[in-house]
């Protein structure tokens, strides 16, 4: 009986460190098209993708959080303010 051979299609939980790193890219109207195409290519070839959503919908100051003793009107305005400042991330 032949032993099973597993050939993964992608490298999951890869422990090999590569020295390749990318810097911050400034994207403007003039280079938006090529930048999006480069990003699509890098996502297709990636084994792992991490997205920082630290600032999306976060509070600017502690007093902007909805607290238990806030009136319903105050809580509404705090939630409304946060929703208006929300940064949308969309992946297709």
C-alpha positions as CSV (number, residue, x, y, z in Angstrom):
1,X,0.0,0.0,0.0
2,X,1.4,3.4,-1.0
3,X,1.7,6.1,1.7
4,X,-0.5,9.2,1.4
5,X,1.2,12.3,0.1
6,X,-0.4,15.6,0.9
7,X,0.5,18.5,-1.3
8,X,-1.0,21.7,0.1
9,X,-2.3,24.3,-2.4
10,X,-1.2,27.2,-0.2
11,X,1.3,27.4,2.7
12,X,-0.8,27.8,5.8
13,X,0.9,28.8,9.1
14,X,4.2,29.1,7.3
15,X,7.2,29.6,9.6
16,X,9.6,30.7,7.0
17,X,10.6,34.4,7.5
18,X,11.3,36.4,4.4
19,X,13.2,39.7,4.3
20,X,10.8,41.2,1.8
21,X,8.8,44.1,3.2
22,X,6.8,46.9,1.7
23,X,6.9,50.5,2.8
24,X,4.0,52.9,3.0
25,X,2.7,53.8,-0.5
26,X,1.3,57.2,-1.2
27,X,-1.7,56.8,-3.4
28,X,-3.1,59.8,-5.3
29,X,-5.5,60.3,-8.2
30,X,-2.7,60.1,-10.7
31,X,-1.4,56.7,-9.5
32,X,-4.6,55.1,-8.2
33,X,-5.1,52.6,-11.1
34,X,-1.6,51.1,-10.9
35,X,-1.7,51.1,-7.1
36,X,-5.0,49.1,-7.1
37,X,-3.7,46.6,-9.6
38,X,-0.5,46.1,-7.5
39,X,-2.6,45.6,-4.4
40,X,-4.9,43.1,-6.1
41,X,-1.8,41.1,-7.3
42,X,-0.2,41.2,-3.8
43,X,-3.5,40.0,-2.2
44,X,-3.8,37.1,-4.7
45,X,-0.2,36.0,-4.0
46,X,-0.4,36.4,-0.2
47,X,-0.5,33.5,2.3
48,X,-1.8,35.8,5.1
49,X,-3.4,39.2,5.2
50,X,-3.8,41.5,8.2
51,X,-5.8,44.6,8.2
52,X,-5.5,47.2,10.9
53,X,-9.0,48.7,11.7
54,X,-7.8,50.5,14.7
55,X,-9.3,53.8,13.8
56,X,-12.5,52.7,12.1
57,X,-15.4,53.7,14.3
58,X,-13.2,54.3,17.3
59,X,-13.7,57.0,20.0
60,X,-11.7,60.2,19.8
61,X,-11.9,60.7,23.5
62,X,-13.2,58.9,26.6
63,X,-16.2,61.2,27.0
64,X,-17.4,60.1,23.5
65,X,-18.2,56.5,24.7
66,X,-21.8,55.7,25.5
67,X,-22.0,55.3,29.3
68,X,-24.7,53.7,31.5
69,X,-25.8,57.0,33.0
70,X,-26.1,58.9,29.6
71,X,-29.7,59.9,28.7
72,X,-31.1,58.3,25.6
73,X,-30.7,61.6,23.8
74,X,-27.1,61.9,24.8
75,X,-26.4,58.3,23.8
76,X,-28.1,58.9,20.5
77,X,-25.9,61.9,19.7
78,X,-22.7,60.0,20.7
79,X,-23.7,57.1,18.5
80,X,-24.6,59.5,15.6
81,X,-21.3,61.3,15.9
82,X,-19.4,58.0,15.9
83,X,-21.3,56.8,12.8
84,X,-20.6,60.0,10.9
85,X,-16.9,59.6,11.6
86,X,-16.8,55.9,10.7
87,X,-14.3,54.9,8.1
88,X,-15.6,52.2,5.8
89,X,-13.5,49.3,4.6
90,X,-14.8,47.3,1.6
91,X,-13.2,44.2,0.2
92,X,-14.6,42.4,-2.9
